[in-house]
Amino acid sequence: MLIGIASADYMRADRTPDGVEKWGGAGWARLGQYIPYIEAAGHVTIVGTLWQRDGALCVERADGTADFPDVIILQRIMHGGVHKSIKYGQSVGQIVVNDLDDWYWGLDPSNDAFKASHPKENEIENTQHFRRNLGASDHIITSTPYLGERLRQMFKHQVPVHLLPNTVEVDRFTPVDHAVETPVLGWAGSTSHRSGDIEQVRGVYGGLLREGSIKMRHAGDAISSPKFADKIGLPIDLVERVPRRTTEEYPSLLDFHIGMVPLRDTPFNHAKSAIKGLEYAASGIPFIASPLSAYKDLHSGWGGEGFFLAKRANDWLRHTKRLMDASLRKDMSECLLSNVRAHDIEHGAKRLVEFLESLSV
């Protein structure tokens, strides 16, 4: 089977400054990391730009060559008119699958993705076009039960929606050493693409940091993005900043001892998977998370072991103080490293390959 992939979260090598192809976080998590497994199953993949040409849909590579895939997977393609191209490809027997990992219709205006995709902000690429493109698909694949249900409601069950949960390549991550005198409390991510999440722990940690009981780190700082310290209500010098890294280098950012996953209670966040927690777990980092859908399910599935849920400010502080104990962190780390194996990439790859092979080509 020839499988084409066109993602708005992917840059071809001919469009990057260093001539090396680049995946964004969602593109890599949902599609890019699985390509070797798809090919190992005997299929051919081509990643590039979607075009309508010579009587069918094609995917064009960086070198200008193109193929006409049997199955085309689209991700975050929000251009107007793409729904017509999808119908064009279907008319000659091509199967089009759309992947969706975020509830774009619940974006907060403070999230940079809102500005990039709202119809009033962007006439060319926006959520109105995206909805048409999704609705024209043969199938939609998504990451969480919440997203699946919202999509079924949106399309009145006329487009099959398939749940393919997120997984992580566990062996890409290195377990941290918890034998340290002063643990580092960390958060990894982009402050530009949040929806009031970091502010959930605003004002919680000033006392601990000033007395030197812990250190704090933002892994993923960018010059153009809001400062994590400002969002959490701390002086800039109390938060260590580690620059953002590429998707391939991302695991090296996770070298702190206590992780945070603060999330505001919104539909957009209820649609999120627990992938950040899985990444912390693969790094052996005990963490604290807001009790939203994915984390409540993960906590229950893991028997309450490896991480804590925190609803109120006092919960965040109380659990952090508990995790200052290196022996407790070590025990929880071992639980995490064991539990996360059930969410390893091999399981996700198997599900994706089985889904692709189930399609009638």
HUDAUR-V866047 format. One record per residue. N is the residue number from 1. RES is the residue in one letter. PHI is phi in radians with two decimals (* if undefined). NEAR is the number of other C-alpha atoms within 10 Angstrom. Layout:
BEGIN
n = [N	N]
res = [RES	RES]
phi = [PHI	PHI]
near = [NEAR	NEAR]
END
This chain:
BEGIN
n = [1	2	3	4	5	6	7	8	9	10	11	12	13	14	15	16	17	18	19	20	21	22	23	24	25	26	27	28	29	30	31	32	33	34	35	36	37	38	39	40	41	42	43	44	45	46	47	48	49	50	51	52	53	54	55	56	57	58	59	60	61	62	63	64	65	66	67	68	69	70	71	72	73	74	75	76	77	78	79	80	81	82	83	84	85	86	87	88	89	90	91	92	93	94	95	96	97	98	99	100	101	102	103	104	105	106	107	108	109	110	111	112	113	114	115	116	117	118	119	120	121	122	123	124	125	126	127	128	129	130	131	132	133	134	135	136	137	138	139	140	141	142	143	144	145	146	147	148	149	150	151	152	153	154	155	156	157	158	159	160	161	162	163	164	165	166	167	168	169	170	171	172	173	174	175	176	177	178	179	180	181	182	183	184	185	186	187	188	189	190	191	192	193	194	195	196	197	198	199	200	201	202	203	204	205	206	207	208	209	210	211	212	213	214	215	216	217	218	219	220	221	222	223	224	225	226	227	228	229	230	231	232	233	234	235	236	237	238	239	240	241	242	243	244	245	246	247	248	249	250	251	252	253	254	255	256	257	258	259	260	261	262	263	264	265	266	267	268	269	270	271	272	273	274	275	276	277	278	279	280	281	282	283	284	285	286	287	288	289	290	291	292	293	294	295	296	297	298	299	300	301	302	303	304	305	306	307	308	309	310	311	312	313	314	315	316	317	318	319	320	321	322	323	324	325	326	327	328	329	330	331	332	333	334	335	336	337	338	339	340	341	342	343	344	345	346	347	348	349	350	351	352	353	354	355	356	357	358	359	360	361]
res = [M	L	I	G	I	A	S	A	D	Y	M	R	A	D	R	T	P	D	G	V	E	K	W	G	G	A	G	W	A	R	L	G	Q	Y	I	P	Y	I	E	A	A	G	H	V	T	I	V	G	T	L	W	Q	R	D	G	A	L	C	V	E	R	A	D	G	T	A	D	F	P	D	V	I	I	L	Q	R	I	M	H	G	G	V	H	K	S	I	K	Y	G	Q	S	V	G	Q	I	V	V	N	D	L	D	D	W	Y	W	G	L	D	P	S	N	D	A	F	K	A	S	H	P	K	E	N	E	I	E	N	T	Q	H	F	R	R	N	L	G	A	S	D	H	I	I	T	S	T	P	Y	L	G	E	R	L	R	Q	M	F	K	H	Q	V	P	V	H	L	L	P	N	T	V	E	V	D	R	F	T	P	V	D	H	A	V	E	T	P	V	L	G	W	A	G	S	T	S	H	R	S	G	D	I	E	Q	V	R	G	V	Y	G	G	L	L	R	E	G	S	I	K	M	R	H	A	G	D	A	I	S	S	P	K	F	A	D	K	I	G	L	P	I	D	L	V	E	R	V	P	R	R	T	T	E	E	Y	P	S	L	L	D	F	H	I	G	M	V	P	L	R	D	T	P	F	N	H	A	K	S	A	I	K	G	L	E	Y	A	A	S	G	I	P	F	I	A	S	P	L	S	A	Y	K	D	L	H	S	G	W	G	G	E	G	F	F	L	A	K	R	A	N	D	W	L	R	H	T	K	R	L	M	D	A	S	L	R	K	D	M	S	E	C	L	L	S	N	V	R	A	H	D	I	E	H	G	A	K	R	L	V	E	F	L	E	S	L	S	V]
phi = [*	-1.71	-2.03	-1.77	-2.22	-2.25	-2.23	-1.25	-1.80	-2.45	-2.10	-1.12	-1.04	-1.34	-2.05	-1.94	-1.05	-1.73	1.27	-2.05	-1.05	-2.30	-1.82	-1.43	-1.04	-1.19	-1.06	-1.19	-1.12	-1.60	-2.32	-0.96	-1.22	-1.59	-0.98	-1.02	-1.30	-1.10	-1.24	-1.12	-1.45	1.76	-1.83	-1.94	-2.06	-2.36	-2.01	3.08	-1.90	-1.39	-2.42	-1.83	-2.71	0.88	1.48	-2.82	-1.55	-2.22	-2.08	-1.71	-1.42	-1.08	-1.48	1.59	-1.35	-2.47	-2.25	-1.95	-1.18	-1.26	-2.15	-2.11	-1.80	-1.88	-2.43	1.02	-1.49	-1.96	-1.21	-1.17	1.54	-1.12	-1.07	-1.23	-1.14	-1.06	-1.09	-1.10	-1.13	-1.11	-1.16	-1.91	1.69	-1.35	-1.83	-2.00	-2.03	-1.91	-1.83	-2.39	-2.07	-2.48	-1.52	-1.11	-1.46	-2.10	-1.15	-1.39	-1.01	-1.36	-1.46	-1.00	-1.14	-1.12	-1.11	-1.42	-2.26	-1.36	-0.96	-1.34	-1.74	-2.53	-1.33	-1.45	-2.16	-2.76	-1.24	-1.17	-1.09	-1.03	-1.07	-1.12	-1.13	-1.11	-1.15	-1.46	-1.17	-1.35	-2.59	-2.15	-1.97	-2.58	-1.84	-2.36	-1.02	-1.07	-1.07	-1.01	-1.19	-1.08	-1.21	-1.10	-1.18	-1.05	-1.82	0.90	1.09	-1.51	-2.02	-1.06	-2.01	-2.07	-1.56	-2.18	-1.05	-1.22	-2.32	-2.24	-1.43	-0.94	-1.27	-1.36	-1.77	-1.93	-1.05	-1.36	-1.63	-1.57	-1.45	-2.24	-1.34	-2.13	-1.23	-1.86	-1.62	-2.33	-2.38	-1.99	2.68	-1.72	-1.28	-1.32	-2.05	-2.13	-2.30	1.36	-1.33	-1.05	-1.13	-1.11	-1.99	-1.10	1.44	-1.43	-1.90	-0.98	-1.09	-1.07	-1.21	-1.20	-1.46	1.44	-1.25	-2.45	-2.04	-2.25	-2.42	-1.83	-1.73	2.25	-1.17	-2.41	-0.99	-1.46	-1.80	-1.01	-1.42	-0.99	-1.03	-1.11	-1.19	-1.62	1.38	-2.21	-1.05	-1.03	-1.36	-1.60	-2.15	-1.25	-1.98	-1.97	-1.06	-1.02	-2.19	-1.20	-1.01	-1.13	-1.58	-0.90	-0.95	-1.21	-1.26	-1.58	-2.20	-1.75	-1.94	-2.34	-1.83	-2.12	-2.33	-1.39	-2.39	-1.27	-1.40	-2.41	-0.99	-1.01	-1.34	-1.16	-1.39	-1.25	-1.49	-1.66	-1.11	-1.10	-1.11	-1.13	-1.15	-1.05	-1.07	-1.15	-1.67	1.18	-1.81	-1.03	-2.46	-2.13	-2.33	-1.18	-1.44	-1.59	-0.80	-1.11	-1.37	-1.12	-1.14	-1.13	-1.07	-1.15	-1.12	-1.68	1.12	1.27	-1.77	1.78	-2.70	-1.98	-1.80	-2.34	-1.67	-2.01	-0.98	-1.10	-1.15	-1.03	-1.18	-1.09	-1.19	-1.09	-1.08	-1.11	-1.37	-1.28	-1.40	-1.09	-1.18	-1.17	-1.05	-1.10	-1.11	-1.19	-1.07	-1.10	-1.11	-1.09	-1.12	-1.37	-1.13	-1.21	-1.06	-1.25	-2.05	-1.25	-0.96	-1.04	-1.22	-1.13	-1.12	-1.07	-1.13	-1.15	-1.10	-1.09	-1.10	-1.08	-1.29	-1.41	-1.30	-1.47	-1.94]
near = [16	16	22	26	25	25	24	16	17	21	20	18	16	14	12	11	8	9	12	11	16	20	20	16	16	20	21	18	19	24	21	19	18	20	20	13	17	21	15	11	15	10	16	15	18	20	24	24	21	23	16	16	13	8	11	20	27	26	23	21	17	16	10	10	10	20	17	23	23	21	24	27	23	24	24	24	22	22	18	17	13	20	20	14	18	23	20	16	23	19	12	12	14	22	22	23	24	24	24	21	23	20	18	20	14	15	22	17	12	13	15	16	15	22	16	16	24	18	15	10	12	13	15	13	18	23	22	16	21	22	17	18	24	27	20	23	23	19	19	23	24	22	23	23	19	20	24	23	14	14	23	16	11	13	16	11	11	14	17	17	21	17	17	20	20	22	25	25	21	22	13	15	20	14	21	17	16	23	13	10	11	15	21	20	24	23	24	22	19	17	22	17	17	20	22	17	20	21	18	20	21	16	13	18	20	15	11	15	16	11	9	11	14	20	20	21	21	23	24	21	22	17	8	8	13	14	19	25	20	14	17	19	16	18	10	12	8	14	20	17	18	14	12	18	16	12	15	14	10	18	20	13	20	24	23	26	31	25	27	24	23	22	23	18	16	15	17	19	21	22	25	22	24	22	18	19	24	25	22	31	29	29	28	33	33	29	28	24	22	23	21	23	19	21	23	17	14	18	18	11	11	16	10	13	18	26	28	21	20	20	14	12	14	12	16	22	17	11	16	22	13	11	24	21	15	18	12	14	25	21	14	21	28	17	18	25	21	15	20	23	19	14	18	18	20	17	16	21	23	14	15	21	18	13	13	17	13	9	13	10	12]
END
